[in-house]
Amino acid sequence: MNQVADKPVVVKFNKKDRPEFYKLLRKRVNNHFTENNISRHANLNMKIKTVFMLCSYFIPFGVILSGVVSNIWLMYALWILMGFGMSGIGLSIMHDANHGSYSRNKTVNKIIGSVITFIGGYDVNWRIQHNVLHHSFTNIHGFDEDIEKGVIRFSPTQERKPIFKYQVFYAPLLYAIMTIYWFTAKDFEQLLRYRKKNLYEGQGLTFNQALFQIIMVKSIYLVVTFILPLVILPFAWWQIVIGFMVMHFISGLILALIFQPAHVIEETDFFMPDQDISVENNWAIHQLMTTSNFAHKSRIFSWLIGGLNFQIEHHLFPNICHVHYRKLSKIVKATAEEYGIPYYQHETFLSAVTSHFKLLNALGTGEYDRNLAAG
């Protein structure tokens, strides 16, 4: 529930809008797994990827903590590797586990999902923001926190401020510090916001329990990842700080540039809920109208980013492990075409990123609003 015009609004999707589309799509997807006798969860490929991504972060970190590194450039190289490893863990492992799609075993999902702790995040808040708010209410003003950043205008439903005129230039800088903001302030801000919305009740937690867990997570991360290197490494404190920051800059930029071009591009739609029926489409069609794929032919790139270039399939079937999205995309696209529903995709990652920044520029300068007003 949220507030629009000082009245409570509950987002409702139009269940009468071609309900047979999602019913048929689910049947076809279910048949794919049944006929091929395969699990919806992690396969051998996913398990190999898990080991690879964890090693890409923890091996360089282990070398740093060993104290054997005496060359400053080697130390920086290790922090850089950790930056790629951090984003790899977030995109390829933690993401699936916290969706419950890594394993049919809830305990396994919880353990693997908790690796977010090692990159400075709190898994409960992540699940609320991503699973509950973003996936349920994609690109809907006042509900999807992914487009409610305040310092960047991601949606035409946001008020345009003078500073947004320059957002296409400063957005990459903010993307780069995204994970720094995450481990320092974001979880505490969400704690207060989610308390007001009673969102912790759905996670089986009280406010005090969530607060305690966040403090513990942040403290452990700060001590292990930042303070220990300061104590162990034979370098000036500011050199270590630079390495730590570079790691976060790389991770933040990668994470932002993978997630933003999936929803905030020129083709996708944005919604402002009204008082009666909030969204004119049913939920599945809404996901297709607010989501886009990119670089669907690039297998290596897709492997490295956790299949999130198939964002449409992920939004429609978040409980299915991402290693299956490539094959499911053919089913989804064909079914969407049968019902005349848009299936957005960019041939390359560069094309999707370009579209994202074109939209940021149009939203910031007011060009988008002028074009909208002109029809």
N, C-alpha and C positions, 0 to 999 in steps of 0.2 A: 504494500500500500504506500502511496505517496500523496503529495498535495499538488493540486492544480487549481488556481483561482480560489485558494483557501478552502477547498472542498476535497474530501478524500476521494482518491481515484484508485480503482483496482483495474489493472490491465486485463482486458478480456480479448480473446481472439475469436474471430468469426468461424465457429465450428461448421457453419453451413456452406462455407466457401470451398467447394470441391474436396470434400472429406475423403472421397474415394482415391485421391492422388496418394496420400500418405499410406492409406490402407494397402493399396496395390504395391507401393514402393517397399513397405515393410515385408510384404509377402515375398517379393522377389529377392530381397536381401536375405531373408531367412532361408529361402530355397538355395541360395548360393552356398551358404554354410552347410546345409543339410546334404545337398547333392554332392558336394566335394568332401564331405566328412571332415571338416576342419573346425577348430575352435575359434570363437570370436575374440579370444584373448591372445596373450603373447605367444609367439612361436619361437623356434630356434633363432631366427634372424633377430627377433626382438631381444632375446637373452644375450646374444653376442653384442648387440648394440649397447645394452645395459652395461656390460663389462667394459666396453670401449669408452663410453662416456664417463663412467666413474673413474676409470684409470686416467683419462685425459685431464681430470681435475686433481685427483688425489695423489698421483705419482709426482707431478711437478711440485705439489704442496709438500709432499713427504721429503723431496730433495731439499726444498727450502728449509724445512724444519730440522733437517739433519745437521745443518750448520756447516756443511762441507763446501758451500758455494762461496767463493772469495772474489769472483769476477762480477763487477756490477752489471755488465751487459748480459751475462748469463742469468743473473737474478731477474733482470727485467724480462728476458725471454721466457722464464718460468712463469712469471706473473701473467704474461700474455697468453701462454698456453692455458693457464687456469681460467682466463677470461673466456676463451672458447669452450673450455670444459664446463664452466658454470652455465653458459647458455645451452650447451648440449644436454646437460642434466635437466635443466628446466623444460626444454622443448621435447626431449625424447624419452624421458623416464618419469620424472615427477608428474608431468602433465597427465599421462595415461593413468598412472596409479591413483591420483587424486580424483580422477573421473570414475574410478572403479573398473577400468577397462584393461588393466595390466593382467590381472588374474581374477578368477572366479572366487578366490579366497580373499575375504575382506581383510584378514590380518596381514597377508602379503601386500595388499594394496596400501594398507596403512603404514607398514614399515617402509616400503619403497617411496611412498608419497612424502614421508617425513624427511627425505633427503633435502627437502627445501630448507631445512634447518641449517644445513651446511653452506647454503648460499644466502643466509641472512633473513629468510622469510618465515612466516607462520602459516602452517598448512591449513588451519581452520579458517582464517581470514581469506586465504586464497580460494578455498572451496566456496565460501559465501559470495565473494566478488565474482568469481569466474563461473562456477556451476549454477549458483542460484540466480544471480542478477544478470550477468552478461548473457549466458546461454538462454535463459528464459525470456529476456526482454531486449534482445539485440537491437542496438541503434534506436532505442525508445527513450526519449528525453525524460529525465528525472528518475530513471530506473537503471539503465545500463551505465555503470560507473566507468566503463572503459572510454566513454565519450564525454564524461563529465569531469574534465581535468582542471578547469578554471583558468589556467594560464595559456591554454591553446584552444582555439575554437575548432572542434572536430565535427560539429553538426550545425546545420542552418537553424536548428531550433534554439541554439544558444544565442544569447544577446551578443552583438558585435561591439567590441571595445576598440578604441584607437590603437592600442598596443598590438592587436591582432594583425594589423597591417603588415607587421614585420615577422609574423610567426613562421613563415616559410624559411626564414633565415635562422631564427633561434630555436626552432623545434628540434633539429638534430642535436643541439647542445643539451636540451632538456632530456632527450632520449638517452643520451650518454650517461646522465647522472640518475637515470631511473632506478637502478638497483641500489644506489647509495641512498636515495630518498626512501626506498623500500625498507632497508634495514635500519634506518635511523628514525623515521617519523611516520611512514605510511600506516604501519600496523597499529600504532597508537591512535592515529586519527580515525581509522576504521573501527577500532575498539569502541570509541565513544559514539560513533555514528550507528554502528550495528546494535549497540545497547538500546538506543532510542527506538529502533525498529524491531526490537525483540528477536533479532535474527540468531542470537546464540542459543535460544531455546531449541531451535531445530537441530542444533549440533550437540545437544545434550550437555551444554555448559552454562554456568553462571558467569556473570560479569567478572567477579573476583577470580574465578578459575582461569578465565581467558587472560586476564591481566597478569596473573602469576606466570602462566605459561609463556606469554610474550616476553616478559622480563627475563625469564630463564633462557629462552631461545636466543634473545639478543645478547645476553651476557656471555653465554657460551661461545657464540659466534665471534664476538668482539675479542674475547680472550684468546681463543685458538687461532683465529685468522689474522688478527692485527697485533695484539700485544706480544704473543709468543715470537713472531718474527722480529719485533723490535728488540726483544731480549736476546735472541739467539744469534741473529745475523751480524756480521762484522762491518756494518755500513752505518752511515749517518742516518738519524731518524727520518730526515726529510727524503732521503733516497728510497727508504722502505715505503714511506707514505706514497711516493710517486708510483711505485710498483703496484701497491694496493689499489690506488685510484685508477691506474691504467687497466687493471683487471676488470674493475667495475664499469669503466667507460666502454670497453669492448663488449662485455656482456649486455649492458643496457641497450647499446645501439643495435646489437643483433636481435635481441628480444623484441624491441619496438618495431624494427623494420620487417620482422616476420609477421607480427600480429596486426599492425595498423593497416597494411595494404590488403588485408583480408576483409575489412569492413568499411574503412574510411577511404573510399576511392570515388571517382566520378560516376560510376555506374550505380552504386548501391543507394538504397533509399534510407531516409530517416523519418522518424515518426514522433508526433506530439500527441499523447493520449488526450481524449476529450472526456466529457462527463458521462456519456452514455455507453457507446461501444468504443473501446480504446483503439483497436486495430482492426482494419477492414478485412484482413486476410486470416486464414487459419494459421496455426503456429508453424507448420512445415513450410507453407508457401512464404510466410514471413521470413523464415531463415534463408530461403533462396533469394529473396529480394534485398536482403541486407548483407549478403555474404558473397565472397568471390574467391575463386581458386587462382593459382598462378604457377607457372613453370611445371605443368603437369607431365611433361615429357622427360624431365631431368631426374633420373633415378638416384644419382649420387647426392644431389642437392636435397632431394626429398628425404633420403635416408638420414642425412645429417641434421635436418630440422624437424625430425619427428613426424613427417608426413603432413605437416601443417600447411603445406601448399595446397592440400586437399581440404580446405577449411569448410566447404559446403558439406562434404560427407561427415566431417567431424561434428558439425552442428546438428545434423540430422540424426546421427548415430554416435553420440559421445561415449556410449557404453561399449563401443567396439574398438579394439586396439588399432592404432594408426597404421600398422603394417598391412592392413587389409584395404585401406582406403583407395589405393590405385585401382584395384579391380572393381570395387564398389562404385567408383566414379562413373564407369561406363553404364551401370544400371541406373544410377541417379540421373545422369544426363539424358538418357534415352526416355526415361519415364517422364521427366520434366518436359521434354519436347512433345511428348504425346498429349500433354495437358495444356500446352501453350504457356508454360511457366518459364521465366527467364533462368538461364544457367550461366552466370557470369564467370569468365575466366580470362586471364592474361597469359599469352603464350610464354612470356619470360618474366623472371623476377624483376628485372630492370623496368619493364613496362609497367608492372604493378606499382613499384615504388614511385615511378614518374607520375603515374595517375594520382597517387596519394598526395604528392607534393603539389601537383596542379590544383587539387581540390583544396588543400590547405591555403594556397595562395588565393584562390577564388573566394573562400570563406573569409579570409582575413581582410581582403581589399573591398569586399562587398560585391564583387562581380557576380557571385553566385546568387545573391539576393536580387540584384538587378535583373538577371536573366530569368529568375523565377517570377518576378513581378511582371516581366514583359511577356510571360507565357512561353 
